[in-house]
Amino acid sequence: MEPKKTRVGELKDGSRKKGNWLDGQKTGMNDDIYELKLKIRMGIGRTGNTGGKKESGTEKQGFGDSSKPGFGHRSRVFLPEKAQPASSTSSGEISVSDYLVLLKTLQINLPNGVLNPKVIRLSQNAGIVQKAQGIVKELENLKLQFNSIPRLGCRELKNSLSLKDNGKILELTMMIFFEKRDDSVEALRAQWRKNVANTTCGFRFRDRYQTNTISTPAMYATTQTRSWRHLEVGDNLPNISAGVTVNVRDIENKDYADESALWITSSPQRFGKYFQNPGDERECLKFYHELRETGTNRRVRYTKGNKVDFGFLSGRLDFLAEIKGEKSEKIVIECKGTTGDMVGKVFTKPKNGGRHAQLNETHEYYYQVQAYMYILNRAAKQTQGFTSDRAVMVIRHYHKNGQEPRDFYWNYLRKNEAIQQKIDELRVFCEEEVLACFLAVLNLIFQKDTK
């Protein structure tokens, strides 16, 4: 497997550090007066409701610690009347179309439809700007890089829900939009120098960063940016890619791998020797297919690698089963392999020697599959397609020397309505407060070129 970039707050084993590692940092307000002068219209005063119809579960969500100025309630900056309409902005203000150009110039691919006037207004809130300053400090120290495809992986859902419930806007912004520095300091400085000289996109660095280095993405530097003024936001809709059709006959004819061959090499494997079996997922699917309920009226079609996304939520399915019959449905099939470390954590083996695993409903894998089902059902609602009331987890236990080569366990995960609701609230939270924090970061670094 290719080495994976370590994301912000992530340990080498893929887990995340606990705690708010940036909340404890003090921001030098005297050094950042220029940032708080992003026009007095930022609303360093009274705050109120953001307005607009709320999606379920978000109306009571605050910014975090209500003891901090500007935090306790969802807030809206009271801008001058002329600044309220989306299409009417005064000189120097950044509109939706301006942000589209800037993001494309920076080669940052936001999800369709998440950018709107409401989140831009929210990004100008004094509390959000103060949060964003903590990230800018890390960029100034060249400790972070921008994530070119900012998404929240479904695998990270459980931890993200905890951050959201505690109002940790900063941590979620770091998790989605940034990653730990991968390039050398020299490379980042060279990129900054090249970007500073770029004057063709309609934006420029703020005066502070004309001379002070800061980590920024590689920017387009051509005159084609003029045509980007006509970019459109698009629609924020759940999406499921088609995936690759799996030949059912191939599955039925497939043999299970001789596990003893997987343990011959002495080289250590991070997650166990089963990763040397290229057919691991297919063999899990074969096991499930052999157990599948059969009937004269039911036909099944499997696809592999379907990409699912909705807003910032994103993931890729192991398999998706489309079952047609008296009850047509779609079933996510999630496959896991273990050398025993998942036993007792992800699932419990039945004592009677059966194959029905008792799944741990508090484990991150359970939440991961619930996120897949959430996106699947939101897409079904949009297209009037098949809904998903259950998913399947198949776990293969590998043994040294090839013992018990068919040691598989499985069970259904039923759709959990309470978790589904929390996922929806998280999605909206990321599309509003978290995105607003990211836009505030951009606004602290760049400004519209009005020359």
PyMOL commands that set and color helices and strands:
alter all, ss='L'
color gray80, all
select helices_A, chain A and resi 30-36+40-42+81-83+96-105+117-122+126-140+154-165+169-177+185-196+208-211+223-230+248-253+259-263+273-276+280-291+364-383+400-402+417-445
alter helices_A, ss='H'
color red, helices_A
select strands_A, chain A and resi 144-146+152-153+178-180+203-205+239-240+244-246+299-304+307-310+313-316+319-324+329-338+347-348+358-359+390-397+408-414+446-448
alter strands_A, ss='S'
color yellow, strands_A
deselect
rebuild
show_as cartoon
